[in-house]
Amino acid sequence: MANTDPFRDLDRLASAIFDTTRRGPRRMPMDLYRDGDHYVLTADLPGIDPGSVDIDVDGQLLTIRAERTLPSGEGVKWITREREAASFLRQLSLGQGVDTERISASYANGVLSVTIPVSEKAKPRKVVVESADSAREVSSGSDSIQPVES
């Protein structure tokens, strides 16, 4: 037997009526960090069917969408219903230094993990300095690199 609290019910009703932030997509808390040669984005999506998660990359824009649906059945009599069906949406602008072709994602225990590799061009690298004895002669017709004057 469930006890009802009229004040809690009134508070829930007032929140549903006056809280305009609940009408659109829900907030998706996330963390983002760099680990070596890739970025890792983790987002909380409790109660989400992994099949409802949609991740798109359009140019440098990463979009994550997800839906939480609640089971309903004929003859079901709800005692309390605090969890709502919801849509989740998050968009991130990716920098030029990521490899958008190799982005991968997984979902476990209510957490979505997206791995975003750093592109080969953006990875730090060493430049070999040759001695004047081993330097090759450069043709004078090359003008693909110009000095920048300050």
Secondary structure, DSSP 8 states (H G I E B T S, - for coil): -----HHHHHHHHHHHHH-GGGSS-B---EEEEEETTEEEEEEE-TT--GGG-EEEEETTEEEEEEEE-----TT---S------EEEEEEEE--TTB-GGG-EEEEETTEEEEEEEB-GGGS--------TTT-----TT--SS-----
